[in-house]
Amino acid sequence: MSTDDLTYEQIVEKLESVTAQLSAGDAGIEAATDLFEEAQRLHAAASARLDQVRQRLDALTPSGD
């Protein structure tokens, strides 16, 4: 699933859902591994999105402020 069309908030929601599924401990080892990989992908997407926002804010903020 691509995160390109999702907002930061939607990515975080999905990450929270995956984390809850992992925390429940109901998944088998293969499913848990898939969930863990999904969590890593979502975390990376959220982090990248935050970096983009920081860059935009830096560009809007005059130097020295």
Phi and psi restraints in degrees (range 20) as a CNS / XPLOR table:
assign (resid 1 and name C) (resid 2 and name N)
       (resid 2 and name CA) (resid 2 and name C) 1.0 -86.0 20.0 2
assign (resid 2 and name N) (resid 2 and name CA)
       (resid 2 and name C) (resid 3 and name N) 1.0 144.1 20.0 2
assign (resid 2 and name C) (resid 3 and name N)
       (resid 3 and name CA) (resid 3 and name C) 1.0 -101.3 20.0 2
assign (resid 3 and name N) (resid 3 and name CA)
       (resid 3 and name C) (resid 4 and name N) 1.0 3.0 20.0 2
assign (resid 3 and name C) (resid 4 and name N)
       (resid 4 and name CA) (resid 4 and name C) 1.0 -59.2 20.0 2
assign (resid 4 and name N) (resid 4 and name CA)
       (resid 4 and name C) (resid 5 and name N) 1.0 -35.4 20.0 2
assign (resid 4 and name C) (resid 5 and name N)
       (resid 5 and name CA) (resid 5 and name C) 1.0 -93.9 20.0 2
assign (resid 5 and name N) (resid 5 and name CA)
       (resid 5 and name C) (resid 6 and name N) 1.0 4.1 20.0 2
assign (resid 5 and name C) (resid 6 and name N)
       (resid 6 and name CA) (resid 6 and name C) 1.0 -97.1 20.0 2
assign (resid 6 and name N) (resid 6 and name CA)
       (resid 6 and name C) (resid 7 and name N) 1.0 148.5 20.0 2
assign (resid 6 and name C) (resid 7 and name N)
       (resid 7 and name CA) (resid 7 and name C) 1.0 -77.9 20.0 2
assign (resid 7 and name N) (resid 7 and name CA)
       (resid 7 and name C) (resid 8 and name N) 1.0 166.1 20.0 2
assign (resid 7 and name C) (resid 8 and name N)
       (resid 8 and name CA) (resid 8 and name C) 1.0 -56.5 20.0 2
assign (resid 8 and name N) (resid 8 and name CA)
       (resid 8 and name C) (resid 9 and name N) 1.0 -43.6 20.0 2
assign (resid 8 and name C) (resid 9 and name N)
       (resid 9 and name CA) (resid 9 and name C) 1.0 -63.1 20.0 2
assign (resid 9 and name N) (resid 9 and name CA)
       (resid 9 and name C) (resid 10 and name N) 1.0 -38.3 20.0 2
assign (resid 9 and name C) (resid 10 and name N)
       (resid 10 and name CA) (resid 10 and name C) 1.0 -67.2 20.0 2
assign (resid 10 and name N) (resid 10 and name CA)
       (resid 10 and name C) (resid 11 and name N) 1.0 -38.2 20.0 2
assign (resid 10 and name C) (resid 11 and name N)
       (resid 11 and name CA) (resid 11 and name C) 1.0 -62.3 20.0 2
assign (resid 11 and name N) (resid 11 and name CA)
       (resid 11 and name C) (resid 12 and name N) 1.0 -45.4 20.0 2
assign (resid 11 and name C) (resid 12 and name N)
       (resid 12 and name CA) (resid 12 and name C) 1.0 -63.6 20.0 2
assign (resid 12 and name N) (resid 12 and name CA)
       (resid 12 and name C) (resid 13 and name N) 1.0 -39.7 20.0 2
assign (resid 12 and name C) (resid 13 and name N)
       (resid 13 and name CA) (resid 13 and name C) 1.0 -58.5 20.0 2
assign (resid 13 and name N) (resid 13 and name CA)
       (resid 13 and name C) (resid 14 and name N) 1.0 -46.3 20.0 2
assign (resid 13 and name C) (resid 14 and name N)
       (resid 14 and name CA) (resid 14 and name C) 1.0 -63.9 20.0 2
assign (resid 14 and name N) (resid 14 and name CA)
       (resid 14 and name C) (resid 15 and name N) 1.0 -40.4 20.0 2
assign (resid 14 and name C) (resid 15 and name N)
       (resid 15 and name CA) (resid 15 and name C) 1.0 -62.5 20.0 2
assign (resid 15 and name N) (resid 15 and name CA)
       (resid 15 and name C) (resid 16 and name N) 1.0 -41.8 20.0 2
assign (resid 15 and name C) (resid 16 and name N)
       (resid 16 and name CA) (resid 16 and name C) 1.0 -63.9 20.0 2
assign (resid 16 and name N) (resid 16 and name CA)
       (resid 16 and name C) (resid 17 and name N) 1.0 -39.0 20.0 2
assign (resid 16 and name C) (resid 17 and name N)
       (resid 17 and name CA) (resid 17 and name C) 1.0 -64.8 20.0 2
assign (resid 17 and name N) (resid 17 and name CA)
       (resid 17 and name C) (resid 18 and name N) 1.0 -45.6 20.0 2
assign (resid 17 and name C) (resid 18 and name N)
       (resid 18 and name CA) (resid 18 and name C) 1.0 -63.5 20.0 2
assign (resid 18 and name N) (resid 18 and name CA)
       (resid 18 and name C) (resid 19 and name N) 1.0 -41.7 20.0 2
assign (resid 18 and name C) (resid 19 and name N)
       (resid 19 and name CA) (resid 19 and name C) 1.0 -61.9 20.0 2
assign (resid 19 and name N) (resid 19 and name CA)
       (resid 19 and name C) (resid 20 and name N) 1.0 -40.7 20.0 2
assign (resid 19 and name C) (resid 20 and name N)
       (resid 20 and name CA) (resid 20 and name C) 1.0 -64.0 20.0 2
assign (resid 20 and name N) (resid 20 and name CA)
       (resid 20 and name C) (resid 21 and name N) 1.0 -39.9 20.0 2
assign (resid 20 and name C) (resid 21 and name N)
       (resid 21 and name CA) (resid 21 and name C) 1.0 -63.8 20.0 2
assign (resid 21 and name N) (resid 21 and name CA)
       (resid 21 and name C) (resid 22 and name N) 1.0 -41.2 20.0 2
assign (resid 21 and name C) (resid 22 and name N)
       (resid 22 and name CA) (resid 22 and name C) 1.0 -65.7 20.0 2
assign (resid 22 and name N) (resid 22 and name CA)
       (resid 22 and name C) (resid 23 and name N) 1.0 -41.9 20.0 2
assign (resid 22 and name C) (resid 23 and name N)
       (resid 23 and name CA) (resid 23 and name C) 1.0 -65.8 20.0 2
assign (resid 23 and name N) (resid 23 and name CA)
       (resid 23 and name C) (resid 24 and name N) 1.0 -29.7 20.0 2
assign (resid 23 and name C) (resid 24 and name N)
       (resid 24 and name CA) (resid 24 and name C) 1.0 -63.7 20.0 2
assign (resid 24 and name N) (resid 24 and name CA)
       (resid 24 and name C) (resid 25 and name N) 1.0 -28.9 20.0 2
assign (resid 24 and name C) (resid 25 and name N)
       (resid 25 and name CA) (resid 25 and name C) 1.0 74.7 20.0 2
assign (resid 25 and name N) (resid 25 and name CA)
       (resid 25 and name C) (resid 26 and name N) 1.0 13.0 20.0 2
assign (resid 25 and name C) (resid 26 and name N)
       (resid 26 and name CA) (resid 26 and name C) 1.0 -85.6 20.0 2
assign (resid 26 and name N) (resid 26 and name CA)
       (resid 26 and name C) (resid 27 and name N) 1.0 -16.2 20.0 2
assign (resid 26 and name C) (resid 27 and name N)
       (resid 27 and name CA) (resid 27 and name C) 1.0 -80.6 20.0 2
assign (resid 27 and name N) (resid 27 and name CA)
       (resid 27 and name C) (resid 28 and name N) 1.0 145.3 20.0 2
assign (resid 27 and name C) (resid 28 and name N)
       (resid 28 and name CA) (resid 28 and name C) 1.0 -71.0 20.0 2
assign (resid 28 and name N) (resid 28 and name CA)
       (resid 28 and name C) (resid 29 and name N) 1.0 175.7 20.0 2
assign (resid 28 and name C) (resid 29 and name N)
       (resid 29 and name CA) (resid 29 and name C) 1.0 -61.4 20.0 2
assign (resid 29 and name N) (resid 29 and name CA)
       (resid 29 and name C) (resid 30 and name N) 1.0 -40.9 20.0 2
assign (resid 29 and name C) (resid 30 and name N)
       (resid 30 and name CA) (resid 30 and name C) 1.0 -69.8 20.0 2
assign (resid 30 and name N) (resid 30 and name CA)
       (resid 30 and name C) (resid 31 and name N) 1.0 -43.3 20.0 2
assign (resid 30 and name C) (resid 31 and name N)
       (resid 31 and name CA) (resid 31 and name C) 1.0 -65.1 20.0 2
assign (resid 31 and name N) (resid 31 and name CA)
       (resid 31 and name C) (resid 32 and name N) 1.0 -39.7 20.0 2
assign (resid 31 and name C) (resid 32 and name N)
       (resid 32 and name CA) (resid 32 and name C) 1.0 -64.2 20.0 2
assign (resid 32 and name N) (resid 32 and name CA)
       (resid 32 and name C) (resid 33 and name N) 1.0 -38.0 20.0 2
assign (resid 32 and name C) (resid 33 and name N)
       (resid 33 and name CA) (resid 33 and name C) 1.0 -64.9 20.0 2
assign (resid 33 and name N) (resid 33 and name CA)
       (resid 33 and name C) (resid 34 and name N) 1.0 -42.5 20.0 2
assign (resid 33 and name C) (resid 34 and name N)
       (resid 34 and name CA) (resid 34 and name C) 1.0 -61.7 20.0 2
assign (resid 34 and name N) (resid 34 and name CA)
       (resid 34 and name C) (resid 35 and name N) 1.0 -43.0 20.0 2
assign (resid 34 and name C) (resid 35 and name N)
       (resid 35 and name CA) (resid 35 and name C) 1.0 -63.8 20.0 2
assign (resid 35 and name N) (resid 35 and name CA)
       (resid 35 and name C) (resid 36 and name N) 1.0 -40.7 20.0 2
assign (resid 35 and name C) (resid 36 and name N)
       (resid 36 and name CA) (resid 36 and name C) 1.0 -62.9 20.0 2
assign (resid 36 and name N) (resid 36 and name CA)
       (resid 36 and name C) (resid 37 and name N) 1.0 -43.1 20.0 2
assign (resid 36 and name C) (resid 37 and name N)
       (resid 37 and name CA) (resid 37 and name C) 1.0 -62.9 20.0 2
assign (resid 37 and name N) (resid 37 and name CA)
       (resid 37 and name C) (resid 38 and name N) 1.0 -40.6 20.0 2
assign (resid 37 and name C) (resid 38 and name N)
       (resid 38 and name CA) (resid 38 and name C) 1.0 -63.4 20.0 2
assign (resid 38 and name N) (resid 38 and name CA)
       (resid 38 and name C) (resid 39 and name N) 1.0 -42.1 20.0 2
assign (resid 38 and name C) (resid 39 and name N)
       (resid 39 and name CA) (resid 39 and name C) 1.0 -61.9 20.0 2
assign (resid 39 and name N) (resid 39 and name CA)
       (resid 39 and name C) (resid 40 and name N) 1.0 -41.6 20.0 2
assign (resid 39 and name C) (resid 40 and name N)
       (resid 40 and name CA) (resid 40 and name C) 1.0 -63.3 20.0 2
assign (resid 40 and name N) (resid 40 and name CA)
       (resid 40 and name C) (resid 41 and name N) 1.0 -42.3 20.0 2
assign (resid 40 and name C) (resid 41 and name N)
       (resid 41 and name CA) (resid 41 and name C) 1.0 -64.2 20.0 2
assign (resid 41 and name N) (resid 41 and name CA)
       (resid 41 and name C) (resid 42 and name N) 1.0 -43.8 20.0 2
assign (resid 41 and name C) (resid 42 and name N)
       (resid 42 and name CA) (resid 42 and name C) 1.0 -65.7 20.0 2
assign (resid 42 and name N) (resid 42 and name CA)
       (resid 42 and name C) (resid 43 and name N) 1.0 -39.9 20.0 2
assign (resid 42 and name C) (resid 43 and name N)
       (resid 43 and name CA) (resid 43 and name C) 1.0 -62.3 20.0 2
assign (resid 43 and name N) (resid 43 and name CA)
       (resid 43 and name C) (resid 44 and name N) 1.0 -43.9 20.0 2
assign (resid 43 and name C) (resid 44 and name N)
       (resid 44 and name CA) (resid 44 and name C) 1.0 -62.9 20.0 2
assign (resid 44 and name N) (resid 44 and name CA)
       (resid 44 and name C) (resid 45 and name N) 1.0 -40.9 20.0 2
assign (resid 44 and name C) (resid 45 and name N)
       (resid 45 and name CA) (resid 45 and name C) 1.0 -65.1 20.0 2
assign (resid 45 and name N) (resid 45 and name CA)
       (resid 45 and name C) (resid 46 and name N) 1.0 -42.2 20.0 2
assign (resid 45 and name C) (resid 46 and name N)
       (resid 46 and name CA) (resid 46 and name C) 1.0 -65.0 20.0 2
assign (resid 46 and name N) (resid 46 and name CA)
       (resid 46 and name C) (resid 47 and name N) 1.0 -42.6 20.0 2
assign (resid 46 and name C) (resid 47 and name N)
       (resid 47 and name CA) (resid 47 and name C) 1.0 -63.2 20.0 2
assign (resid 47 and name N) (resid 47 and name CA)
       (resid 47 and name C) (resid 48 and name N) 1.0 -43.3 20.0 2
assign (resid 47 and name C) (resid 48 and name N)
       (resid 48 and name CA) (resid 48 and name C) 1.0 -63.1 20.0 2
assign (resid 48 and name N) (resid 48 and name CA)
       (resid 48 and name C) (resid 49 and name N) 1.0 -41.0 20.0 2
assign (resid 48 and name C) (resid 49 and name N)
       (resid 49 and name CA) (resid 49 and name C) 1.0 -64.0 20.0 2
assign (resid 49 and name N) (resid 49 and name CA)
       (resid 49 and name C) (resid 50 and name N) 1.0 -40.3 20.0 2
assign (resid 49 and name C) (resid 50 and name N)
       (resid 50 and name CA) (resid 50 and name C) 1.0 -64.6 20.0 2
assign (resid 50 and name N) (resid 50 and name CA)
       (resid 50 and name C) (resid 51 and name N) 1.0 -39.6 20.0 2
assign (resid 50 and name C) (resid 51 and name N)
       (resid 51 and name CA) (resid 51 and name C) 1.0 -61.1 20.0 2
assign (resid 51 and name N) (resid 51 and name CA)
       (resid 51 and name C) (resid 52 and name N) 1.0 -40.8 20.0 2
assign (resid 51 and name C) (resid 52 and name N)
       (resid 52 and name CA) (resid 52 and name C) 1.0 -62.2 20.0 2
assign (resid 52 and name N) (resid 52 and name CA)
       (resid 52 and name C) (resid 53 and name N) 1.0 -42.2 20.0 2
assign (resid 52 and name C) (resid 53 and name N)
       (resid 53 and name CA) (resid 53 and name C) 1.0 -65.7 20.0 2
assign (resid 53 and name N) (resid 53 and name CA)
       (resid 53 and name C) (resid 54 and name N) 1.0 -42.2 20.0 2
assign (resid 53 and name C) (resid 54 and name N)
       (resid 54 and name CA) (resid 54 and name C) 1.0 -60.1 20.0 2
assign (resid 54 and name N) (resid 54 and name CA)
       (resid 54 and name C) (resid 55 and name N) 1.0 -42.4 20.0 2
assign (resid 54 and name C) (resid 55 and name N)
       (resid 55 and name CA) (resid 55 and name C) 1.0 -63.2 20.0 2
assign (resid 55 and name N) (resid 55 and name CA)
       (resid 55 and name C) (resid 56 and name N) 1.0 -41.6 20.0 2
assign (resid 55 and name C) (resid 56 and name N)
       (resid 56 and name CA) (resid 56 and name C) 1.0 -63.2 20.0 2
assign (resid 56 and name N) (resid 56 and name CA)
       (resid 56 and name C) (resid 57 and name N) 1.0 -42.9 20.0 2
assign (resid 56 and name C) (resid 57 and name N)
       (resid 57 and name CA) (resid 57 and name C) 1.0 -65.6 20.0 2
assign (resid 57 and name N) (resid 57 and name CA)
       (resid 57 and name C) (resid 58 and name N) 1.0 -41.3 20.0 2
assign (resid 57 and name C) (resid 58 and name N)
       (resid 58 and name CA) (resid 58 and name C) 1.0 -60.6 20.0 2
assign (resid 58 and name N) (resid 58 and name CA)
       (resid 58 and name C) (resid 59 and name N) 1.0 -37.9 20.0 2
assign (resid 58 and name C) (resid 59 and name N)
       (resid 59 and name CA) (resid 59 and name C) 1.0 -68.8 20.0 2
assign (resid 59 and name N) (resid 59 and name CA)
       (resid 59 and name C) (resid 60 and name N) 1.0 -27.7 20.0 2
assign (resid 59 and name C) (resid 60 and name N)
       (resid 60 and name CA) (resid 60 and name C) 1.0 -87.3 20.0 2
assign (resid 60 and name N) (resid 60 and name CA)
       (resid 60 and name C) (resid 61 and name N) 1.0 -17.2 20.0 2
assign (resid 60 and name C) (resid 61 and name N)
       (resid 61 and name CA) (resid 61 and name C) 1.0 -97.2 20.0 2
assign (resid 61 and name N) (resid 61 and name CA)
       (resid 61 and name C) (resid 62 and name N) 1.0 122.5 20.0 2
assign (resid 61 and name C) (resid 62 and name N)
       (resid 62 and name CA) (resid 62 and name C) 1.0 -61.3 20.0 2
assign (resid 62 and name N) (resid 62 and name CA)
       (resid 62 and name C) (resid 63 and name N) 1.0 145.9 20.0 2
assign (resid 62 and name C) (resid 63 and name N)
       (resid 63 and name CA) (resid 63 and name C) 1.0 -62.0 20.0 2
assign (resid 63 and name N) (resid 63 and name CA)
       (resid 63 and name C) (resid 64 and name N) 1.0 142.3 20.0 2
assign (resid 63 and name C) (resid 64 and name N)
       (resid 64 and name CA) (resid 64 and name C) 1.0 91.7 20.0 2
assign (resid 64 and name N) (resid 64 and name CA)
       (resid 64 and name C) (resid 65 and name N) 1.0 -4.4 20.0 2
